[in-house]
Amino acid sequence: MAMKYLILTIGDREKPFLFPETVGHVEMARVADRREAVSAGFVKLDGRKIVCFGRSEELDIESRGYDDSLLICYYLASKQASVED
């Protein structure tokens, strides 16, 4: 099951926000106080790999794929997760 995600610029850093598919990217961007969204799409676990893909039609922003997967993996700080090469 995939979830949606946004990568937002907060201060001088990019931070990921993961949320259920039932919540819209625009709605989540509003909740995040209109920070700059630099990437958006879907995220799923494929075995133990974090895979980012797709785009947000609502925000007209593409996923950055592998780069977003790395960022999410970093923030999850889980030794159980890895990213797809």
C-alpha positions in Angstrom: 0.0 0.0 0.0 1.4 3.4 -1.0 1.2 6.6 0.9 1.5 10.1 -0.3 4.5 12.4 0.5 5.7 16.0 0.2 9.2 17.3 0.5 9.1 20.8 1.9 11.8 23.4 2.4 11.8 24.4 6.0 14.5 26.9 6.9 17.5 25.7 5.0 16.6 22.0 4.9 14.3 19.8 3.0 12.0 17.6 5.1 9.7 14.8 4.2 6.0 14.5 5.2 4.3 11.2 4.7 0.5 10.9 4.9 -2.4 8.6 3.8 -3.6 8.5 0.2 -7.0 9.8 1.4 -5.4 13.2 2.2 -4.7 15.5 -0.7 -1.2 17.0 -1.4 -2.8 20.5 -1.4 -4.5 19.9 2.0 -1.2 18.7 3.5 0.7 21.6 2.0 -1.8 24.0 3.8 -1.4 22.1 7.1 2.4 22.6 6.7 1.8 26.4 6.7 2.4 26.8 3.0 6.1 26.0 3.0 7.7 25.6 -0.4 7.0 22.1 -1.8 9.9 20.9 -3.9 8.7 17.4 -4.5 5.6 15.3 -4.1 4.3 11.9 -5.1 3.8 8.5 -3.6 6.0 6.3 -1.4 5.9 2.6 -0.7 7.9 -0.2 0.8 9.0 -2.8 -1.6 10.3 -5.5 0.7 12.7 -3.4 2.8 13.3 -0.7 0.2 11.7 2.7 0.2 10.5 3.7 -3.3 9.3 7.1 -4.3 7.4 7.6 -7.5 4.7 9.6 -9.4 3.7 13.2 -9.0 1.2 15.4 -7.4 -1.4 16.5 -10.0 -2.8 19.0 -7.5 0.5 20.8 -7.0 1.9 20.0 -10.4 5.1 18.7 -8.9 7.1 15.6 -9.8 8.6 13.0 -7.5 12.5 13.0 -7.5 12.5 9.3 -7.1 15.7 8.0 -5.7 16.7 11.4 -4.1 13.4 11.5 -2.2 13.8 7.9 -1.2 17.2 8.7 0.3 15.8 11.7 2.2 12.9 9.7 3.6 15.2 6.9 4.6 17.5 9.3 6.4 14.6 10.9 8.4 13.1 7.5 9.3 16.6 6.6 10.6 15.6 2.9 10.4 18.2 0.2 10.0 15.4 -1.9 8.7 14.9 0.3 5.6 17.0 0.9 2.6 16.6 2.6 -0.8 16.4 1.0 -4.2 19.5 1.6 -6.4 
